Amino acid sequence: MSGEGQFVEQVKETVNTLLAQVHTCVPGKIVSFDPGTCQATVLPSMKIKKPDGEKMDYPQITGVPVVLIQCSNQNATIAYPIKPGDGCMIFFSEQALDQFLYERDTKTDLHFDLTNAVALVGVFAKANAVMQDACSQDAIIVDVKGTRMTVKGDGLIQADCKRFVINASESLTVNAGRIDLN
C-alpha cells in the first residue's frame, strides 16, 4: 500500500476509534425511578465495544432525567407509574446537563457522555393489545389493567370500569341526558 493509502487508512481508523467513544442513544430498562426528582437509574440493553474489540455491558447510569408529557410550565401533566423493567430509550446530550438540572455551569466538558443521559420511557420491543386496539379504532386509549377510557374522533368517549367518580367543585353539566348540578 502506498504512503497515501496508509495515511487515509490511519485517518479512518482514528476517526472510527473516536466515534466509538461518542454515545448517541441506546435502548434500555428502568432500574429505579424517583418521582420526587423525576430521575431514574437506567441500564442500557446494548454492549460497548472496547478498543481491543472485546464487548462489555454498559454500566448502570444514575440521575437520569425522565421525559414525561408536561407543558404550560408543568401546569398540564399526564402522569403514569414508572417501574423497574420498563423499557426506555436513553439519549446522550451533546453537552453536560448541569445548567439544565442545577441551573449552574459546572464547567463540565463531556460531549455525548454516559453521564449526560436523558430517558424516554415507553420503548418496548413488542406492542400490546391496547396499542393494537388504539390503532384499529383510530382512538386514544388509556388502559390500566383493564380499566379503560377510549376517546374517538367521532365524539365518543367510553369508560369501561367498575366505578366512575366525578368530583366537581362548582358544577356538573351533561348535555345529552340533561344533568345539571350547579
Phi and psi in degrees as GROMACS dihedral restraints (atoms count N, CA, C in turn):
[ dihedral_restraints ]
;  ai    aj    ak    al  type     phi  dphi    fc
    3     4     5     6     1   -70.9    20    10
    4     5     6     7     1   165.1    20    10
    6     7     8     9     1   -59.0    20    10
    7     8     9    10     1   -38.6    20    10
    9    10    11    12     1   -66.1    20    10
   10    11    12    13     1   -42.0    20    10
   12    13    14    15     1   -64.1    20    10
   13    14    15    16     1   -38.8    20    10
   15    16    17    18     1   -66.0    20    10
   16    17    18    19     1   -38.6    20    10
   18    19    20    21     1   -62.9    20    10
   19    20    21    22     1   -46.3    20    10
   21    22    23    24     1   -60.9    20    10
   22    23    24    25     1   -44.0    20    10
   24    25    26    27     1   -63.1    20    10
   25    26    27    28     1   -39.9    20    10
   27    28    29    30     1   -65.1    20    10
   28    29    30    31     1   -41.2    20    10
   30    31    32    33     1   -63.0    20    10
   31    32    33    34     1   -45.3    20    10
   33    34    35    36     1   -59.1    20    10
   34    35    36    37     1   -45.2    20    10
   36    37    38    39     1   -63.1    20    10
   37    38    39    40     1   -41.4    20    10
   39    40    41    42     1   -64.2    20    10
   40    41    42    43     1   -46.7    20    10
   42    43    44    45     1   -61.0    20    10
   43    44    45    46     1   -46.1    20    10
   45    46    47    48     1   -62.4    20    10
   46    47    48    49     1   -38.9    20    10
   48    49    50    51     1   -63.5    20    10
   49    50    51    52     1   -43.5    20    10
   51    52    53    54     1   -67.7    20    10
   52    53    54    55     1   -42.5    20    10
   54    55    56    57     1   -64.6    20    10
   55    56    57    58     1   -29.6    20    10
   57    58    59    60     1   -64.8    20    10
   58    59    60    61     1   -18.6    20    10
   60    61    62    63     1   -94.6    20    10
   61    62    63    64     1    -2.8    20    10
   63    64    65    66     1   -94.5    20    10
   64    65    66    67     1   123.7    20    10
   66    67    68    69     1  -102.3    20    10
   67    68    69    70     1   134.8    20    10
   69    70    71    72     1  -113.1    20    10
   70    71    72    73     1   -66.0    20    10
   72    73    74    75     1  -160.3    20    10
   73    74    75    76     1   149.5    20    10
   75    76    77    78     1  -145.5    20    10
   76    77    78    79     1   150.0    20    10
   78    79    80    81     1   -72.7    20    10
   79    80    81    82     1   155.3    20    10
   81    82    83    84     1  -161.5    20    10
   82    83    84    85     1  -167.1    20    10
   84    85    86    87     1  -134.1    20    10
   85    86    87    88     1   149.2    20    10
   87    88    89    90     1   -75.0    20    10
   88    89    90    91     1   129.6    20    10
   90    91    92    93     1   -93.7    20    10
   91    92    93    94     1   -45.5    20    10
   93    94    95    96     1  -154.3    20    10
   94    95    96    97     1   160.2    20    10
   96    97    98    99     1  -141.3    20    10
   97    98    99   100     1   135.0    20    10
   99   100   101   102     1  -110.1    20    10
  100   101   102   103     1   105.9    20    10
  102   103   104   105     1   -67.1    20    10
  103   104   105   106     1   -19.1    20    10
  105   106   107   108     1   -71.2    20    10
  106   107   108   109     1   -31.5    20    10
  108   109   110   111     1  -109.1    20    10
  109   110   111   112     1   -12.7    20    10
  111   112   113   114     1    60.3    20    10
  112   113   114   115     1    37.2    20    10
  114   115   116   117     1  -123.5    20    10
  115   116   117   118     1   152.5    20    10
  117   118   119   120     1  -129.1    20    10
  118   119   120   121     1   162.6    20    10
  120   121   122   123     1  -102.5    20    10
  121   122   123   124     1   128.7    20    10
  123   124   125   126     1  -124.4    20    10
  124   125   126   127     1   156.7    20    10
  126   127   128   129     1  -127.1    20    10
  127   128   129   130     1   110.0    20    10
  129   130   131   132     1   -58.4    20    10
  130   131   132   133     1   143.6    20    10
  132   133   134   135     1   -96.5    20    10
  133   134   135   136     1    15.5    20    10
  135   136   137   138     1  -115.2    20    10
  136   137   138   139     1   179.9    20    10
  138   139   140   141     1  -115.7    20    10
  139   140   141   142     1   150.6    20    10
  141   142   143   144     1   -97.6    20    10
  142   143   144   145     1   135.1    20    10
  144   145   146   147     1   -95.5    20    10
  145   146   147   148     1   116.9    20    10
  147   148   149   150     1   -75.7    20    10
  148   149   150   151     1   162.0    20    10
  150   151   152   153     1   -55.1    20    10
  151   152   153   154     1   -28.7    20    10
  153   154   155   156     1   -82.7    20    10
  154   155   156   157     1     1.9    20    10
  156   157   158   159     1    94.5    20    10
  157   158   159   160     1   -15.2    20    10
  159   160   161   162     1   -70.5    20    10
  160   161   162   163     1   143.8    20    10
  162   163   164   165     1  -103.1    20    10
  163   164   165   166     1   144.0    20    10
  165   166   167   168     1  -140.7    20    10
  166   167   168   169     1   158.6    20    10
  168   169   170   171     1   -69.4    20    10
  169   170   171   172     1   147.1    20    10
  171   172   173   174     1   -66.3    20    10
  172   173   174   175     1   152.8    20    10
  174   175   176   177     1   -81.0    20    10
  175   176   177   178     1   163.4    20    10
  177   178   179   180     1   -64.1    20    10
  178   179   180   181     1   146.5    20    10
  180   181   182   183     1  -117.7    20    10
  181   182   183   184     1   125.6    20    10
  183   184   185   186     1  -103.4    20    10
  184   185   186   187     1   162.5    20    10
  186   187   188   189     1    66.3    20    10
  187   188   189   190     1    34.1    20    10
  189   190   191   192     1   -90.8    20    10
  190   191   192   193     1   116.9    20    10
  192   193   194   195     1   -61.4    20    10
  193   194   195   196     1   141.2    20    10
  195   196   197   198     1  -108.5    20    10
  196   197   198   199     1   132.0    20    10
  198   199   200   201     1   -76.2    20    10
  199   200   201   202     1   122.0    20    10
  201   202   203   204     1  -123.3    20    10
  202   203   204   205     1   160.3    20    10
  204   205   206   207     1   -80.5    20    10
  205   206   207   208     1   104.1    20    10
  207   208   209   210     1  -144.4    20    10
  208   209   210   211     1   147.8    20    10
  210   211   212   213     1  -156.9    20    10
  211   212   213   214     1  -171.3    20    10
  213   214   215   216     1    51.4    20    10
  214   215   216   217     1    47.2    20    10
  216   217   218   219     1    55.4    20    10
  217   218   219   220     1    42.1    20    10
  219   220   221   222     1    68.8    20    10
  220   221   222   223     1    18.5    20    10
  222   223   224   225     1   -88.9    20    10
  223   224   225   226     1    -6.4    20    10
  225   226   227   228     1  -131.7    20    10
  226   227   228   229     1   115.1    20    10
  228   229   230   231     1  -138.1    20    10
  229   230   231   232     1   138.7    20    10
  231   232   233   234     1  -109.1    20    10
  232   233   234   235     1   113.5    20    10
  234   235   236   237     1  -109.1    20    10
  235   236   237   238     1   145.7    20    10
  237   238   239   240     1  -149.5    20    10
  238   239   240   241     1   154.7    20    10
  240   241   242   243     1   -70.2    20    10
  241   242   243   244     1   136.6    20    10
  243   244   245   246     1  -113.3    20    10
  244   245   246   247     1   122.8    20    10
  246   247   248   249     1  -124.4    20    10
  247   248   249   250     1   156.1    20    10
  249   250   251   252     1   -54.6    20    10
  250   251   252   253     1   137.0    20    10
  252   253   254   255     1    96.9    20    10
  253   254   255   256     1   -15.0    20    10
  255   256   257   258     1   -62.8    20    10
  256   257   258   259     1   138.0    20    10
  258   259   260   261     1   -73.8    20    10
  259   260   261   262     1   150.4    20    10
  261   262   263   264     1  -152.6    20    10
  262   263   264   265     1   162.5    20    10
  264   265   266   267     1  -109.1    20    10
  265   266   267   268     1   127.5    20    10
  267   268   269   270     1  -104.2    20    10
  268   269   270   271     1   118.5    20    10
  270   271   272   273     1  -104.1    20    10
  271   272   273   274     1   144.8    20    10
  273   274   275   276     1  -113.2    20    10
  274   275   276   277     1   119.3    20    10
  276   277   278   279     1   -68.8    20    10
  277   278   279   280     1   147.9    20    10
  279   280   281   282     1   -74.5    20    10
  280   281   282   283     1   -12.6    20    10
  282   283   284   285     1  -136.2    20    10
  283   284   285   286     1   163.3    20    10
  285   286   287   288     1   -59.6    20    10
  286   287   288   289     1   145.8    20    10
  288   289   290   291     1   -88.8    20    10
  289   290   291   292     1     6.4    20    10
  291   292   293   294     1   -56.7    20    10
  292   293   294   295     1   -45.9    20    10
  294   295   296   297     1   -61.8    20    10
  295   296   297   298     1   -43.3    20    10
  297   298   299   300     1   -66.5    20    10
  298   299   300   301     1   -48.2    20    10
  300   301   302   303     1   -77.4    20    10
  301   302   303   304     1   -39.8    20    10
  303   304   305   306     1  -116.5    20    10
  304   305   306   307     1     1.2    20    10
  306   307   308   309     1    54.8    20    10
  307   308   309   310     1    37.3    20    10
  309   310   311   312     1  -153.9    20    10
  310   311   312   313     1   149.5    20    10
  312   313   314   315     1   -92.7    20    10
  313   314   315   316     1   122.8    20    10
  315   316   317   318     1   -98.7    20    10
  316   317   318   319     1    10.8    20    10
  318   319   320   321     1    61.1    20    10
  319   320   321   322     1    23.0    20    10
  321   322   323   324     1   -76.1    20    10
  322   323   324   325     1   131.3    20    10
  324   325   326   327     1  -119.9    20    10
  325   326   327   328     1    58.9    20    10
  327   328   329   330     1  -111.1    20    10
  328   329   330   331     1   114.9    20    10
  330   331   332   333     1   -98.8    20    10
  331   332   333   334     1   129.7    20    10
  333   334   335   336     1    53.9    20    10
  334   335   336   337     1    37.4    20    10
  336   337   338   339     1   -89.7    20    10
  337   338   339   340     1   154.0    20    10
  339   340   341   342     1   -58.4    20    10
  340   341   342   343     1   -28.2    20    10
  342   343   344   345     1   -75.8    20    10
  343   344   345   346     1    -7.0    20    10
  345   346   347   348     1  -112.3    20    10
  346   347   348   349     1    48.5    20    10
  348   349   350   351     1   -93.9    20    10
  349   350   351   352     1   150.0    20    10
  351   352   353   354     1  -132.8    20    10
  352   353   354   355     1   136.4    20    10
  354   355   356   357     1  -110.9    20    10
  355   356   357   358     1   133.9    20    10
  357   358   359   360     1  -106.7    20    10
  358   359   360   361     1   110.6    20    10
  360   361   362   363     1   -82.3    20    10
  361   362   363   364     1   146.3    20    10
  363   364   365   366     1   114.9    20    10
  364   365   366   367     1    12.2    20    10
  366   367   368   369     1   -92.2    20    10
  367   368   369   370     1   119.5    20    10
  369   370   371   372     1  -131.7    20    10
  370   371   372   373     1   150.7    20    10
  372   373   374   375     1   -71.8    20    10
  373   374   375   376     1   -25.5    20    10
  375   376   377   378     1  -131.3    20    10
  376   377   378   379     1   148.2    20    10
  378   379   380   381     1   -78.5    20    10
  379   380   381   382     1   162.1    20    10
  381   382   383   384     1  -113.1    20    10
  382   383   384   385     1   178.8    20    10
  384   385   386   387     1   -63.6    20    10
  385   386   387   388     1   -32.5    20    10
  387   388   389   390     1   -63.6    20    10
  388   389   390   391     1   -44.3    20    10
  390   391   392   393     1   -62.9    20    10
  391   392   393   394     1   -41.6    20    10
  393   394   395   396     1   -63.6    20    10
  394   395   396   397     1   -41.6    20    10
  396   397   398   399     1   -63.4    20    10
  397   398   399   400     1   -44.0    20    10
  399   400   401   402     1   -60.4    20    10
  400   401   402   403     1   -42.5    20    10
  402   403   404   405     1   -69.1    20    10
  403   404   405   406     1   -43.7    20    10
  405   406   407   408     1   -69.5    20    10
  406   407   408   409     1   -29.5    20    10
  408   409   410   411     1   -95.4    20    10
  409   410   411   412     1    -3.9    20    10
  411   412   413   414     1    51.5    20    10
  412   413   414   415     1    54.5    20    10
  414   415   416   417     1  -137.0    20    10
  415   416   417   418     1   162.8    20    10
  417   418   419   420     1   -97.6    20    10
  418   419   420   421     1   125.8    20    10
  420   421   422   423     1  -123.3    20    10
  421   422   423   424     1   128.3    20    10
  423   424   425   426     1  -108.1    20    10
  424   425   426   427     1   120.2    20    10
  426   427   428   429     1  -134.6    20    10
  427   428   429   430     1   124.1    20    10
  429   430   431   432     1  -125.0    20    10
  430   431   432   433     1   102.1    20    10
  432   433   434   435     1    51.0    20    10
  433   434   435   436     1    41.4    20    10
  435   436   437   438     1    97.5    20    10
  436   437   438   439     1   -17.6    20    10
  438   439   440   441     1   -81.2    20    10
  439   440   441   442     1   120.6    20    10
  441   442   443   444     1  -133.9    20    10
  442   443   444   445     1   140.0    20    10
  444   445   446   447     1  -122.4    20    10
  445   446   447   448     1   125.4    20    10
  447   448   449   450     1  -118.4    20    10
  448   449   450   451     1   130.2    20    10
  450   451   452   453     1  -121.3    20    10
  451   452   453   454     1   121.2    20    10
  453   454   455   456     1  -113.1    20    10
  454   455   456   457     1   156.7    20    10
  456   457   458   459     1   -65.8    20    10
  457   458   459   460     1   -18.0    20    10
  459   460   461   462     1   -84.5    20    10
  460   461   462   463     1     7.7    20    10
  462   463   464   465     1    97.7    20    10
  463   464   465   466     1    -1.6    20    10
  465   466   467   468     1   -83.8    20    10
  466   467   468   469     1   129.0    20    10
  468   469   470   471     1  -121.7    20    10
  469   470   471   472     1   121.4    20    10
  471   472   473   474     1  -122.0    20    10
  472   473   474   475     1   132.1    20    10
  474   475   476   477     1  -116.9    20    10
  475   476   477   478     1   124.1    20    10
  477   478   479   480     1  -111.5    20    10
  478   479   480   481     1   105.3    20    10
  480   481   482   483     1  -158.0    20    10
  481   482   483   484     1   168.2    20    10
  483   484   485   486     1   -81.1    20    10
  484   485   486   487     1   -39.5    20    10
  486   487   488   489     1  -133.5    20    10
  487   488   489   490     1   145.6    20    10
  489   490   491   492     1  -130.0    20    10
  490   491   492   493     1   114.4    20    10
  492   493   494   495     1  -117.8    20    10
  493   494   495   496     1   131.4    20    10
  495   496   497   498     1  -119.3    20    10
  496   497   498   499     1   122.3    20    10
  498   499   500   501     1  -103.8    20    10
  499   500   501   502     1   106.8    20    10
  501   502   503   504     1  -116.5    20    10
  502   503   504   505     1   117.3    20    10
  504   505   506   507     1   -79.0    20    10
  505   506   507   508     1   -24.0    20    10
  507   508   509   510     1  -119.0    20    10
  508   509   510   511     1   -48.7    20    10
  510   511   512   513     1  -158.3    20    10
  511   512   513   514     1   161.6    20    10
  513   514   515   516     1  -136.6    20    10
  514   515   516   517     1   128.0    20    10
  516   517   518   519     1  -132.0    20    10
  517   518   519   520     1   126.3    20    10
  519   520   521   522     1  -123.9    20    10
  520   521   522   523     1   115.7    20    10
  522   523   524   525     1   -76.1    20    10
  523   524   525   526     1   -45.5    20    10
  525   526   527   528     1   -62.1    20    10
  526   527   528   529     1   -44.8    20    10
  528   529   530   531     1   -95.3    20    10
  529   530   531   532     1     1.6    20    10
  531   532   533   534     1    55.6    20    10
  532   533   534   535     1    67.2    20    10
  534   535   536   537     1  -111.6    20    10
  535   536   537   538     1   117.7    20    10
  537   538   539   540     1  -125.3    20    10
  538   539   540   541     1   122.4    20    10
  540   541   542   543     1  -126.5    20    10
  541   542   543   544     1   107.8    20    10
